[in-house]
Every structure is written in C-alpha cells, then in structure tokens.
Amino acid sequence: QVQLVESGGGLVQPGESLRLSCAASRSISGLNAMRWYRQAPGKERELVATITNGGTTDYADSVKGRFTISRDNAKKVVYLQMNSLKPEDTAVYYCNVNRFIRPTEIWGQGTLVTVSS
C-alpha cells in the first residue's frame, strides 16, 4: 500500500509563501491524478489543485495565480507552492492520489498551514 507523507506546513504572515511537499513511499501504479485538498475549521474539505498523470494542472478559483502544483516523478514527490498567502488559506492541507485501480483514493495525514499576522 502506497503511503503519502505531507510536510512543509507552518505559521506564516499574510503575503508570505510556503511550499508543501507530498512524498509517496513507492511508485504509484494506475495513477490518474494527484491532488491537494484543504479543510478549514468548521468547513468541508475542498479541492485546491490537481495534476494529472499527463501533467495537466487545474486550480480552484480561490488560489489561481497564487498556487502552483508540480511534481518530481523521480523523487515521487508532488509539491504545492503557495504564494501571496491570505488568512483564508488557513487550513489542514491533504495530499491525495486518485487511481484507476483499487484503492482508488489514497490520502496523506495532512499538514497545517496557518496564515496570521
């Protein structure tokens, strides 16, 4: 079973940047896409960014132009570069793998991002 480990969260001030990393324990067979989700206190989990196996990216409107998803296939790592952070970006950020084979969804444990002055 593939395991995902996120890192890079922390406390930053508005306008600052963070880069989140999600490392897979081994190569992922049947990969469709890797995604970053986030869940703010009292809110539902929301999709933030997607990168497909073919490299196509997509973003939530709230983060377009500020966040960039990328990956390093050799290192089995997907990144989320977050710039111009806002207090409303405060959330636990989760890495997700979507596959064509079971299990179709694999989740990391989450990493907390807090944006506050």
C-alpha positions, -999 to 999 in steps of 0.1 A, spaced: 0 0 0 13 34 -10 17 59 18 17 96 14 36 119 38 30 157 37 54 183 50 61 220 48 32 234 67 36 261 93 27 296 105 33 325 81 22 361 78 -2 373 51 17 378 18 43 352 25 50 319 8 52 282 17 59 251 -3 42 219 7 56 185 -2 39 151 -5 62 121 -7 49 87 -19 65 57 -2 68 40 -36 58 43 -72 21 46 -78 5 22 -103 -27 31 -121 -22 68 -113 -49 91 -127 -41 123 -108 -26 138 -77 -44 165 -58 -41 188 -29 -72 194 -8 -77 216 23 -101 217 51 -105 249 72 -120 247 107 -158 242 105 -157 238 68 -159 210 43 -128 197 26 -123 214 -7 -102 207 -38 -73 231 -42 -51 218 -71 -48 189 -94 -20 175 -116 -29 146 -139 -6 117 -148 -2 136 -181 9 168 -164 -23 188 -168 -29 211 -139 -61 227 -126 -68 250 -97 -96 263 -75 -106 298 -84 -96 310 -50 -60 300 -55 -55 306 -92 -24 328 -99 -11 322 -64 -6 285 -60 13 261 -83 12 223 -82 41 204 -96 58 170 -93 91 153 -94 85 118 -108 120 106 -100 116 115 -63 79 105 -62 70 139 -47 43 164 -55 46 200 -44 22 229 -38 39 262 -40 17 288 -22 25 325 -27 7 356 -15 -9 337 13 -41 350 29 -57 343 62 -84 325 44 -58 300 32 -55 287 68 -64 250 68 -51 215 70 -38 206 36 -41 170 24 -24 152 -4 -45 128 -24 -38 102 -50 -66 91 -74 -61 59 -92 -78 38 -119 -73 7 -97 -82 -1 -61 -78 15 -38 -89 44 -59 -82 71 -33 -52 74 -10 -48 102 15 -19 117 34 -22 126 71 -24 164 64 -2 193 72 -14 225 89 -10 259 73 -18 289 94 -17 324 79 -19 351 105 -3 384 115 
